[in-house]
């Protein structure tokens, strides 16, 4: 039965494939799937980490909907997503277009713009804390030069989230590099054809570049969406884990962390994690669903034709 | 004559015997692992000193062996929880502040049975310090060290303004929060040298502030204002929120007005700037009076380009002096396997013979009165110009119930209060009653949910 000599080529290839992915499967099962299933179980329990979990059914989930801070954390996260996601998509795209031009030392420029995105989130946050210092920071000093009194940034509840959005744009090089790869994959003959048809720069962008880039936009949108809902490190460092001032930066993941490791309420935190999972999954599914309306796949169109 | 080969075999057997015998002997000793990292104790020099302390203990004890398990501060809470939930509890945990004990309150054993079993004498400990570890259902540990509070001030700024220093005399009833405000206004200067009492004073261009108590949380700010629960935000039975008590409203309004009306207290933005400049508000050279604790007295204080001195905590509006305190002790986890041995180690660490050395490692004032003179001598050698009477006298006015003490859902309650505090310091809210009424409703909801979960 297990005599490999009797196996077909396809079976042997499959066996080899499974053999080579076994380490990943083991890692996935033990380090991802296992904890996920365990957290699903915890989400139905009252578990303070010290004592054994006690089954409470749906209590953690019902409690969520009566928790003002849960809603506050959702609001903060959505507010951040609404500001940060389009900003990073647009800015990354604009930078990619600029760096796709035939300008001197373009490779050096690309490196310079990509470099910040490889730096550690903690180090970058500490740097921005200094830049955003209301009285000593460079940002307000520059604003002062042009006659504007800068806000309190991270110490002002109204400006704290916008400050974090600006900080997040520091890592836009990641998006930019993906766009750049996409831009360089646009067939030049399409631009030639457009030029022959009398298209100007804006028309070429509107009718060639943009449609051809929609798969890349889609990719960055999905990753950006997941990224904004996973936002944690920067706000944890910037606010010392408190989500202040006045809870203006109480992001979903920060509140989840507080429940798990500050309040030792692991059951409730697990329920929050699963709600987040469902929210992100739903939004991602919506984006996927909408993609047939706006994402252009070259092969797909040819198929229709 | 013994054959060389036989001799070698004999030596090997002897070596094996000795190793085995040693192992058996080591196994006879109960190992008490001391988990360090929730508070202080993780600096390299502290680690070396703790190792030396362990050697000293181990050399003097046949039945117990101690080992300090040093865990980086950031990882310590999760590591401890993992050890507790994994059935691998350390035997002793510390040094812990009162807030750390409150945060993991359910994890600790009650030491009362050990104390009662041997009639343990606590007379030598400062009486109020014993209360800091005592709750209705348990006593979490023997007092080890205290961190009394005081006003540390920039002598040069007082001299320049021609003002009296904050008093060092604890019987001086003129030193009140009104007086702090009066002197704070005169010490607050704009860039043109106008003080905060002058009509031409520019509040948008302040370069020197009068007073700050920024390095504490909201309970810490309000504990000194004489509410019935002192630093506890609930009734004695922990069922009713007392967050919006008249005393706390009065205290928070004093801070709010100090920041937003009188401008002698720096808000969150200015504190952030001062910390960037100097590491702390006082060290920035932009603050005249800073309310803080003995843990602030580090090497940096010796190198400041201005003179500093310490003064007493002011009297509050009720004519009471309440000087906030922090305290450290060691605790025995309820899940610890060798609690009796851990108790023996706890006693040893807090014994008069060791307590000074232990406190010198952790930077606290020993909680035993009998060693006060010896410890004071070592502290005076380090800070020859500081008036240590102020610091030691402060212990007599400590806040009990303490501002870090346990309440149900300690983390949630404290976060609700800290949100209230940040509303004031950020300027999002300036009316203390409105802010504390909202915080009280939030705390009451947390308490109600907690007690409902406990079966009413």
Interface residues (C-beta under 8 A of the other chain):
Chain A: X46 X48 X49 X50 X51 X68 X130 X133 X134 X135 X136 X152 X155 X156 X157 X242 X244 X245 X246 X247 X258 X261 X262 X263 X264
Chain B: X77 X78 X81 X84 X85 X103 X104 X106 X107 X267 X268 X269 X270 X272 X273 X276 X277 X335 X409 X411 X412 X415 X418 X419 X422 X423 X425 X426 X427 X428 X429 X442 X453
